[in-house]
Amino acid sequence: MRGDVEDVLKEYKGLWAGQLGKVDVTSHRIEETLGARPWRSQPYRESHSLREGIAKKVQRQRDLGVIQPWSAEWAFPVVLVPKTDGTMRFCVNYRQPNAVTVRDVYPLPRMDDCIDFLGDAKVFCTLECNSAYWQILVAEEDRDKTILVWPVRAYRYISLSFGPSNVQEIFQLAIGKILGGLK
């Protein structure tokens, strides 16, 4: 059994080896409520040291192909949120679009059904993919609703960012489609 596990790990090594894969079984949609108007915010004022941190994080996202320079009617400021380990999490303040986003409603699966689905499996494993959000594409027609702004430039997300509504549902849908294809 060890050889089989090692083969699977080798096959999908790129998913956690610093490279970004792409989940192409679905894309994230942002459907706003009827009558919602585009919202454009100004970037927040940041200290010089925070601007340098933002610049590095923006450059990393550009290098990985997650964002691209862009301008559109929708625009939202960058927010750095401290993590428990002292580093900063790069976020975009999507409160305004989330307020007018139509919520996806999916029932959570019953835990006893999930356990039954495992059957007589003897090996259980969880692997965290490298920057998992960035591996799910935003639907082309909705990318202009993901614009981030900071004092230097505006960018739009090609891949999913951290903060929009309905993100958990898209992960459940993507995982369901992937697992369905593995059977």
URRA-V647627 format. One line per field, one symbol per residue. ss: DSSP state (2 for helix, 1 for strand, 0 for the rest). A space follows every 50 residues. Layout:
ss->???
This chain:
ss->02222222222022200000001111110001000000010000000222 22222222222220001110000011111111000001111100222220 10000000002222222200000000000002222111022222220111 001111101000000022222222222222220
